[in-house]
């Protein structure tokens, strides 16, 4: 029972800290929000895997094509 109480107290403390951080970030007088370093809406990363070909496709590629593929996956192209 003591472990449950400790876990409950720990969770309460963490929730309180998160709420305090949220209020600090979203406060109208916060310099981070005014400066634009903290944004409310950020872009969502894409999880598509269209750039990666199959092994059969890769084995028939030239080295130049493989280098272009790697550059495309790294986002350089």
N, C-alpha and C positions, 0 to 999 in steps of 0.2 A: 504494500500500500504506500510505503514511503517513496518508492521509485516512481509510482504514478503521480504522486504529489510533486515531486521534483520535476518530472517531465512537464506537468501542467504549468508549473511556475515558470519554467524555462520557455515554454511556448508563449505564455502571456507576456514575458519580457521581450521576446523577439517580435511579437505582434506590436507591442508598444513602440519599439525602436523603429520598426518599418513605418508605422503611422507617423512618427515624428519626422522621419526622413521624407515621407511623402508630403507632409505639410510644409517642410522647409523648401522642397523643390518647387511645389506649386504655389507658394506664397507670392503675392503680387509684388512684393518688395525684394524678391530674390534676385541678386545680381547675375546669377548663372542663367536664369530664364531670360532676363533682359539682354544679356550679351549674346544669346543664341547658342551658347555651349550646350545647353540642355534643351532638347526638343521633345514635344509631347508625341508627335506622330513621326515615326521613323520608317524608312523603307523596309519592306519585308524581303528577305533573300529568296531567290528562286531555287527550287529544288529539282528542276527538270534535268534529265540526263540525256538530252538529245545529242550532245557533242561527242559522246563516247561510242565509238563503233565496236563491232564485235571482233573477236580474235581472227575470224576468217577474213574480215575486211582489212585488218591491220597487216596480216601476213602477205597480202598482195600489194601493199603500198610501197612507194619509193621512200627513201630517207627524207627527201624534201617534203613529201606529204605528211610524214610522221612528225617532222619538226613543226609544220604548220598546225597540225592537230594539237600538239603539246602547247604551242603558243595560244591557240584558241581556248584550250581548257584553262590555261593560266590567266586568261583574260587580257593578254597582250595585244590581241588583234581585235 
